[in-house]
Amino acid sequence: MSVETMTASEVMTRTLVTVEPEESPLMAWELMWRAGVHHLPVVDACCRLVGVLGREDVAAHWSGGPAEQSLTAVRTLVQGRRCPRVAPDAPLSEVAALMADADCGAVPVLGPDDVLRGLVTTTDVLMALAGRTARPAGDPTDVKGGLFHLEPVPSVTCP
């Protein structure tokens, strides 16, 4: 397969860690750190894209300590920002040009139903250029979202 003929769906990351709009930047940072990712798609309950949150976005917003960070919703960090997006059949060259023009490290791939199908990152583009685009077999529209919920441990009092 030639890089000139590749499409977004052939190089996109399908296994995504996502965050809901009402989660806190503190939770988003923890998710990024635990999953080893630089971008989190912010999606609603129907898997519709609200925006893409990057590590830089969280770091730029950071002020105060964890308590202050838990009072804000990630929706406010992506609200009003232009978030370029592409269709699964978009040529890789178009995706790369869009990323360069928008100065962003990740572009969401949306299906005709406006539901998130994947994410093309700069790493995905570089892997394609290096000839390393092998993706596991399976349904190409099968996005696996993941949200790790960290729950506080209830305090236990000893008699």
SVG drawing of the C-alpha trace seen along z (x, -y; Angstrom):
<svg xmlns="http://www.w3.org/2000/svg" viewBox="-26 -30 36 40">
<polyline fill="none" stroke="black" stroke-width="0.4" points="0.0,0.0 1.3,-3.4 1.2,-6.4 -0.2,-8.4 -3.3,-6.3 -3.8,-5.9 -6.9,-7.2 -7.7,-8.3 -9.4,-5.1 -6.3,-3.1 -4.0,-4.9 -6.3,-6.2 -6.2,-4.9 -9.4,-3.1 -8.9,-2.2 -9.4,-5.5 -9.5,-6.7 -12.2,-9.3 -13.5,-11.7 -17.0,-13.0 -17.6,-16.8 -18.4,-17.1 -15.2,-15.4 -12.6,-17.6 -9.2,-18.5 -7.7,-16.6 -9.4,-13.4 -8.4,-14.1 -4.8,-14.5 -4.9,-11.3 -6.4,-9.5 -3.8,-10.8 -1.0,-9.8 -2.3,-6.3 -3.1,-5.5 0.1,-7.1 -1.7,-9.4 -1.4,-13.0 -5.0,-13.6 -8.4,-12.8 -11.5,-13.1 -14.2,-14.7 -17.5,-12.9 -21.0,-13.0 -23.1,-9.9 -23.9,-9.2 -20.2,-9.2 -20.6,-12.6 -17.5,-14.7 -17.4,-17.8 -13.7,-18.5 -10.2,-17.1 -8.3,-17.9 -4.5,-17.9 -2.0,-17.7 -1.0,-21.3 -4.7,-22.4 -4.8,-20.9 -1.3,-22.3 -2.2,-25.8 -5.4,-25.8 -3.7,-24.5 -3.8,-26.9 -4.1,-26.1 -4.1,-22.6 -6.2,-19.5 -9.2,-20.9 -9.5,-23.8 -9.0,-21.5 -11.8,-19.3 -14.3,-22.2 -13.9,-22.8 -15.4,-20.7 -13.2,-19.8 -16.1,-21.0 -14.9,-24.6 -11.4,-23.9 -12.5,-22.9 -15.6,-25.1 -15.5,-27.6 -12.3,-26.2 -12.0,-25.1 -11.6,-21.4 -10.8,-20.2 -12.3,-16.8 -12.2,-14.4 -14.2,-11.6 -12.8,-8.1 -12.2,-8.2 -10.1,-11.5 -6.7,-11.1 -3.8,-11.0 -2.2,-13.9 -5.3,-16.0 -5.3,-14.9 -1.6,-15.9 -2.2,-19.2 -5.1,-19.9 -3.1,-19.1 -0.3,-21.4 -2.6,-24.3 -4.5,-24.0 -1.3,-23.4 -2.9,-20.4 -1.5,-17.0 -4.7,-15.0 -7.7,-15.1 -10.9,-13.2 -12.4,-10.9 -16.1,-11.1 -18.6,-8.9 -21.5,-10.1 -23.6,-10.0 -21.1,-12.5 -20.1,-9.7 -16.4,-9.4 -14.8,-6.6 -11.1,-7.2 -8.3,-9.7 -5.4,-10.4 -2.4,-11.6 1.0,-12.9 2.3,-9.5 -0.2,-7.7 1.0,-9.9 4.7,-9.2 4.0,-5.5 2.3,-5.5 5.3,-7.3 7.6,-4.7 5.5,-1.9 4.2,-0.7 0.4,-0.9 -0.6,2.6 -4.0,2.5 -5.7,5.4 -8.4,7.1 -12.0,6.4 -14.7,4.0 -13.1,0.7 -15.9,-1.3 -15.6,0.4 -14.2,-2.3 -13.4,-1.1 -13.8,-4.0 -12.5,-3.7 -13.0,-5.8 -11.3,-4.8 -13.2,-6.0 -11.3,-6.5 -13.5,-6.3 -12.5,-7.4 -12.2,-4.7 -14.8,-5.2 -13.3,-6.0 -13.6,-3.2 -13.8,-3.8 -12.5,-1.2 -14.5,-0.4"/>
</svg>
